[in-house]
Amino acid sequence: MNKTDLINNIAEKSGLTKKDVETVLNGFLGEVTDALSTGDKVQLIGFGTFETRKRSGRTGRNPQTGNTITIPESNVPAFKAGNKLKEAVK
């Protein structure tokens, strides 16, 4: 399912217009992005938690040249599924 399919499904089930659903979905995604970029986490009880995790620096290899490179540490987004979501997927 892509973003368009998600918007269509929500609009059909909720009775809202596709434009309204798209506005809400874009707002939600923007708020999650803003929260993660400042180091906060977004917890939706029963669904899951969006958070950032620190990935430590490591040594890698350039596949074209074979030279080793140093990959710096970074923050990466992560999602941890909640219990209700885990049960629904089973």
N, C-alpha and C positions, 0 to 999 in steps of 0.2 A: 504494500500500500504506500502510495506517495502522498505528498501534501494535498494535492488536488483531490484525490480519492477521499482522504480524511475530511476535508472541508465538505465535500458532497455528502458523505455519510452523516456527518454531524448536522448539516442543514436539513437533510431529509428526516432525521429522527427528532430534531428539536423544533422544526417548524420555522426556524429563523432563515433569513436570506443567506445566500452563499457569501455575499459581501460582508454581512455582519459577522458571520462565523470566521471569515478570513481575517477581519479586523481583530477579533478576540484572540484568535490563534497567533497572529503576528505579535500582538501585545504580550501574550503569555511567553512566547519564545524570546522576545526582547527582554522581559523581566528576568527570566532564567539566565540569559546571557549576561545581563548586567550584574546579577547577584554573584554568578560564578567568577566574573572578571574582578570583582572586589574581594574574593576569597570567602564569600558567604555560601551557605548551602541552602537548597530549596527542598523541603520535606513535604511530601504529599502523603498523608497517613493512608496506608492500605495500598497505595500505588508504588511509591518508591522515593528515593532520595537522589537528587542531582548534587554533586559535589566536585571539588577539585582534589587531585592527589598529586603529590610531588614525585616525579620520576627522577631517580638519581642519575648522575652523569655516568657515562660508560665509554668504552672504547669500541669503535666500529671499524668497518672496512669498506672502502670505496670499491664496488664490484667492477668498475671499469679499469681502474689502475692497480687495484690490490693494495694500495697504501692504507695504513691505519690512520684513523681520524679520531679526535676526541669529541664526543657528543655531550654537550653541556646538560646540566639538570634542568628540568622544566616542570611546569604545572600542566596537568592534562585533565580534561573533564571526565567524570565517571558517573555511572548510574548504578545504584543498588536497588534491586526490585524489592517491593514490600510483600508481606505475607499474602494478602489477597490476590495480588498479581501472580505470585508464584503458584497459588492454588488454582487460579483460573487457567493457567497454562498447562498444568498437569494433565 
